[in-house]
């Protein structure tokens, strides 16, 4: 059974150590995303329909809004992964002119340096080190991963949501999806609200953002769920109902398929670190 060994939230985003033996459905994040294998059999992360093996010599870097899924090796009883979700606004503080959070390639070759940093970061996470120490190793991991992603091919990876101008109807729908993720808004209703037919809305939305409306809506629901789970005063069942799920079991299934572990377990393990 998939398990969370450490979950750490902070100004950087979140960084986790997961033991995963179950697949995760296609999803996306507004953060940059790094995944490295710490121990166990390899897995496959499919990014924008392209499969990438994650093993001891290869990790993956995923740009914001790139759709991806996770599949463990057949019969895998649980491999341990370091998974980081990095906020662009945190990286902006110390980018040294590197610009936006965009990796040059999705596959990252794991050499001695990246391996050492990843293992060290996992260690400080599971031993509940301070925010300063976590951020130090996280900065090192990002720097090494960023450089590795651009080392061989200077052409950027296929990017999602990279348009500088978004159709006003899509912009309106984005606000509706963000505000309505806790109200269970139907996508057909949003299409009507912005004055488009369902087929035209789906086509225009994907052309402008790189993802489908359903995937974007699911991302908003997961973000809200992660935020609410950090408040111990709110029950998991209430969070599920807030997000439009008819039962806690439906919410648990949805959360596990997108995050990798059940919401109750996530809440038990997760901690917030501050400077």
ZAFI-537261 format. One record per residue (C-alpha): residue number from 1; x, y negated, z. Coordinates in nm, 4 decimals. Layout:
REM ZAFI-537261
   k        x        y        z
 NUM        X        Y        Z
...
***
This chain:
REM ZAFI-537261
   k        x        y        z
   1   0.0000   0.0000   0.0000
   2   0.1310  -0.3471  -0.0895
   3   0.2542  -0.5435   0.2085
   4   0.3844  -0.8910   0.2947
   5   0.7074  -0.8815   0.4927
   6   0.7440  -1.2610   0.5097
   7   0.5487  -1.5609   0.3818
   8   0.6809  -1.9119   0.4327
   9   0.4989  -2.2335   0.3343
  10   0.6716  -2.5729   0.3246
  11   0.7249  -2.8892   0.1229
  12   0.9007  -2.6681  -0.1350
  13   0.5847  -2.4643  -0.2003
  14   0.5984  -2.1095  -0.0707
  15   0.8498  -1.8288  -0.0722
  16   0.7715  -1.4678   0.0107
  17   0.9161  -1.1217   0.0595
  18   0.6647  -0.8657  -0.0671
  19   0.6591  -0.4875  -0.0791
  20   0.4464  -0.4202  -0.3859
  21   0.3102  -0.0936  -0.5225
  22  -0.0054  -0.2166  -0.6977
  23  -0.0561  -0.4173  -1.0172
  24  -0.1644  -0.7805  -1.0176
  25  -0.3978  -0.9152  -1.2837
  26  -0.3107  -1.1976  -1.5215
  27  -0.2943  -1.5283  -1.3368
  28  -0.0987  -1.8552  -1.3343
  29   0.0382  -2.1177  -1.0957
  30   0.0995  -2.4882  -1.1218
  31   0.4370  -2.4217  -0.9533
  32   0.7540  -2.2797  -1.1050
  33   0.7891  -1.9132  -1.0144
  34   1.0928  -1.6896  -0.9522
  35   1.0825  -1.3134  -0.8905
  36   1.3803  -1.0945  -0.7965
  37   1.3923  -0.7266  -0.6996
  38   1.5573  -0.6645  -0.3632
  39   1.5169  -0.2866  -0.3418
  40   1.3281   0.0004  -0.5014
  41   1.2270   0.0930  -0.8569
  42   1.1849  -0.1785  -1.1234
  43   0.8612  -0.3441  -1.2291
  44   0.7330  -0.5187  -1.5404
  45   0.6160  -0.8799  -1.5374
  46   0.4286  -0.9683  -1.8552
  47   0.4558  -1.3413  -1.9340
  48   0.2464  -1.4874  -2.2165
  49   0.1903  -1.1302  -2.3451
  50   0.5654  -1.0516  -2.3477
  51   0.6834  -0.7806  -2.1022
  52   0.9962  -0.8494  -1.8936
  53   1.1627  -0.5849  -1.6776
  54   1.2515  -0.6900  -1.3227
  55   1.5291  -0.4734  -1.1822
  56   1.8603  -0.5111  -0.9979
  57   2.0195  -0.6873  -1.2955
  58   1.7245  -0.8909  -1.4240
  59   1.4746  -1.1251  -1.2635
  60   1.2143  -1.3559  -1.4122
  61   1.1558  -1.7308  -1.4110
  62   0.8043  -1.8450  -1.4972
  63   0.7202  -2.2000  -1.5954
  64   0.4140  -2.3782  -1.4558
  65   0.0897  -2.2493  -1.6068
  66   0.2484  -1.9603  -1.7971
  67   0.0000  -1.6704  -1.7661
  68   0.1605  -1.3574  -1.6213
  69   0.0788  -1.0223  -1.4641
  70   0.2682  -0.7667  -1.2561
  71   0.2881  -0.3890  -1.2945
  72   0.5019  -0.1605  -1.0730
  73   0.6710   0.1528  -1.2003
  74   0.4405   0.4582  -1.2175
  75   0.4377   0.6409  -0.8866
  76   0.6241   0.3587  -0.7126
  77   0.5708   0.3730  -0.3365
  78   0.6644   0.0101  -0.2937
  79   0.9548  -0.2019  -0.4139
  80   1.0617  -0.5147  -0.2250
  81   1.0633  -0.8449  -0.4139
  82   1.1655  -1.1994  -0.3332
  83   0.9049  -1.4288  -0.4890
  84   0.9285  -1.8098  -0.4815
  85   0.6711  -2.0662  -0.5932
  86   0.8420  -2.4046  -0.6255
  87   0.6666  -2.7422  -0.6306
  88   0.7952  -2.9820  -0.8904
  89   0.7631  -3.2794  -0.6555
  90   0.9994  -3.1071  -0.4091
  91   1.2554  -3.0388  -0.6807
  92   1.2320  -3.3992  -0.7993
  93   1.4016  -3.5085  -0.4783
  94   1.7286  -3.3447  -0.5767
  95   1.7257  -3.2808  -0.9486
  96   2.0449  -3.4730  -1.0340
  97   1.8996  -3.5749  -1.3688
  98   1.7824  -3.2280  -1.4717
  99   1.4331  -3.3524  -1.5441
 100   1.1109  -3.1538  -1.5190
 101   1.0802  -2.8012  -1.3864
 102   1.1183  -2.6052  -1.7094
 103   1.3236  -2.2893  -1.7334
 104   1.4977  -2.2231  -2.0630
 105   1.4151  -1.8515  -2.0700
 106   1.1910  -1.6188  -1.8741
 107   1.4511  -1.3452  -1.8216
 108   1.7245  -1.4246  -1.5687
 109   2.0414  -1.2168  -1.5692
 110   2.1212  -1.1314  -1.2073
 111   2.4912  -1.1483  -1.1338
 112   2.6783  -1.1483  -0.8046
 113   2.5896  -1.5089  -0.7203
 114   2.2126  -1.4865  -0.7706
 115   2.2001  -1.1471  -0.6025
 116   2.3852  -1.2767  -0.2973
 117   2.1643  -1.5867  -0.2663
 118   1.8427  -1.3853  -0.3077
 119   1.9451  -1.1342  -0.0396
 120   2.0508  -1.4142   0.1963
 121   1.7250  -1.6028   0.1424
 122   1.5213  -1.2880   0.2073
 123   1.7168  -1.2314   0.5289
 124   1.6549  -1.5818   0.6658
 125   1.2862  -1.5491   0.5768
 126   1.2265  -1.2251   0.7633
 127   1.4284  -1.3504   1.0628
 128   1.2211  -1.6725   1.0818
 129   1.5070  -1.9147   1.0226
 130   1.4524  -2.2906   1.0327
 131   1.3175  -2.4957   0.7433
 132   1.6602  -2.6486   0.6833
 133   1.8203  -2.3068   0.6300
 134   1.5342  -2.1810   0.4111
 135   1.5537  -2.4921   0.1934
 136   1.9314  -2.4633   0.1624
 137   1.9151  -2.1130   0.0172
 138   1.6081  -2.1978  -0.1901
 139   1.7908  -2.4914  -0.3476
 140   2.0848  -2.2645  -0.4268
 141   1.8567  -2.0019  -0.5796
 142   1.6793  -2.2555  -0.7981
 143   2.0067  -2.4125  -0.9157
 144   2.1580  -2.0749  -1.0068
 145   1.8364  -1.9554  -1.1742
 146   1.7878  -2.2795  -1.3651
 147   2.1443  -2.2690  -1.4974
 148   2.1151  -1.9010  -1.5892
 149   1.7902  -1.9629  -1.7772
 150   1.9674  -2.2099  -2.0062
 151   2.3046  -2.0387  -2.0333
 152   2.2599  -1.8544  -2.3643
 153   1.9765  -2.0201  -2.5539
 154   1.9158  -2.3923  -2.5216
 155   1.5703  -2.3692  -2.6801
 156   1.2962  -2.3994  -2.4201
 157   1.0759  -2.1072  -2.3328
 158   0.7198  -2.1194  -2.4603
 159   0.5478  -2.3702  -2.2378
 160   0.1903  -2.4082  -2.1315
 161   0.0198  -2.7334  -2.0467
 162   0.2929  -2.9372  -2.2170
 163   0.0739  -3.1762  -2.4156
 164   0.1231  -3.5383  -2.3276
 165  -0.2348  -3.6275  -2.4225
 166  -0.5332  -3.4179  -2.3146
 167  -0.8791  -3.4528  -2.4677
 168  -1.1039  -3.6613  -2.2385
 169  -1.3623  -3.3820  -2.2238
 170  -1.0977  -3.1348  -2.1064
 171  -0.9741  -3.3880  -1.8498
 172  -1.3278  -3.4170  -1.7184
 173  -1.3619  -3.0388  -1.7007
 174  -1.0334  -3.0130  -1.5068
 175  -1.1720  -3.2443  -1.2399
 176  -1.4948  -3.0439  -1.2279
 177  -1.3055  -2.7175  -1.1913
 178  -1.0853  -2.8601  -0.9151
 179  -1.3741  -3.0119  -0.7236
 180  -1.6121  -2.7255  -0.7850
 181  -1.3904  -2.4263  -0.7098
 182  -1.5614  -2.4009  -0.3694
 183  -1.9092  -2.4301  -0.5226
 184  -1.8943  -2.1396  -0.7652
 185  -1.9583  -2.3587  -1.0702
 186  -2.0381  -2.1610  -1.3841
 187  -1.8178  -2.2264  -1.6859
 188  -2.1251  -2.2538  -1.9101
 189  -2.2540  -2.5353  -1.6882
 190  -1.9192  -2.7163  -1.7093
 191  -1.9207  -2.6851  -2.0891
 192  -2.2673  -2.8391  -2.1020
 193  -2.1647  -3.1122  -1.8564
 194  -1.8802  -3.2265  -2.0838
 195  -2.1003  -3.2071  -2.3925
 196  -1.9541  -2.8992  -2.5615
 197  -2.0801  -2.5580  -2.6648
 198  -1.9235  -2.2663  -2.4795
 199  -1.7055  -2.1516  -2.7779
 200  -1.5882  -2.5070  -2.8520
 201  -1.5167  -2.5726  -2.4838
 202  -1.3074  -2.2561  -2.4433
 203  -1.1142  -2.3252  -2.7643
 204  -1.0462  -2.6908  -2.6822
 205  -0.9533  -2.6124  -2.3215
 206  -0.6956  -2.3526  -2.4212
 207  -0.5504  -2.5753  -2.6947
 208  -0.5025  -2.8559  -2.4415
 209  -0.3839  -2.6617  -2.1363
 210  -0.2421  -2.3318  -2.2633
 211  -0.4739  -2.1278  -2.0362
 212  -0.8399  -2.0279  -2.0425
 213  -1.1001  -2.2066  -1.8283
 214  -1.1527  -1.8878  -1.6273
 215  -0.7829  -1.8520  -1.5509
 216  -0.7613  -2.2178  -1.4486
 217  -1.0669  -2.1799  -1.2243
 218  -0.9168  -1.8723  -1.0600
 219  -0.5944  -2.0636  -0.9957
 220  -0.7911  -2.3378  -0.8206
 221  -0.9715  -2.0798  -0.6059
 222  -0.6481  -1.9113  -0.5036
 223  -0.4866  -2.2447  -0.4177
 224  -0.7860  -2.3355  -0.2005
 225  -0.7807  -1.9915  -0.0378
 226  -0.4098  -2.0190   0.0454
 227  -0.4659  -2.3620   0.1976
 228  -0.7646  -2.2471   0.4053
 229  -0.5911  -1.9311   0.5263
 230  -0.3323  -2.1472   0.7011
 231  -0.6100  -2.2774   0.9298
 232  -0.6681  -2.0105   1.1992
 233  -0.9994  -2.1712   1.2973
 234  -1.1672  -2.0528   0.9758
 235  -1.2575  -1.6863   0.9338
 236  -1.1611  -1.4982   0.6200
 237  -1.5256  -1.4227   0.5467
 238  -1.6138  -1.7937   0.5706
 239  -1.3313  -1.8779   0.3297
 240  -1.4708  -1.6254   0.0845
 241  -1.8206  -1.7714   0.1087
 242  -1.6816  -2.1247   0.0637
 243  -1.5225  -2.0088  -0.2619
 244  -1.8440  -1.8593  -0.3933
 245  -1.7919  -1.4888  -0.3141
 246  -2.0958  -1.2921  -0.2033
 247  -1.9037  -1.0787   0.0443
 248  -1.5677  -1.0600   0.2200
 249  -1.4840  -0.7422   0.0268
 250  -1.5260  -0.9227  -0.3063
 251  -1.3040  -1.2061  -0.1854
 252  -1.0431  -0.9597  -0.0544
 253  -1.0344  -0.7765  -0.3872
 254  -0.9996  -1.1037  -0.5818
 255  -0.7271  -1.2395  -0.3528
 256  -0.5276  -0.9143  -0.3514
 257  -0.5398  -0.8866  -0.7306
 258  -0.3982  -1.2395  -0.7699
 259  -0.1632  -1.2761  -0.4725
 260  -0.0516  -0.9171  -0.4177
 261  -0.1714  -0.8639  -0.0600
 262  -0.5005  -0.8885   0.1287
 263  -0.5983  -1.2268   0.2797
 264  -0.6065  -1.0940   0.6372
 265  -0.2501  -0.9661   0.6039
 266  -0.1364  -1.2854   0.4328
 267  -0.2724  -1.4936   0.7218
 268  -0.1060  -1.2704   0.9811
 269   0.2395  -1.3004   0.8212
 270   0.2364  -1.6558   0.6836
 271   0.4067  -1.9414   0.8663
 272   0.4549  -2.3097   0.7887
 273   0.8000  -2.4654   0.8240
 274   0.8659  -2.8395   0.8448
 275   1.1806  -3.0449   0.8496
***
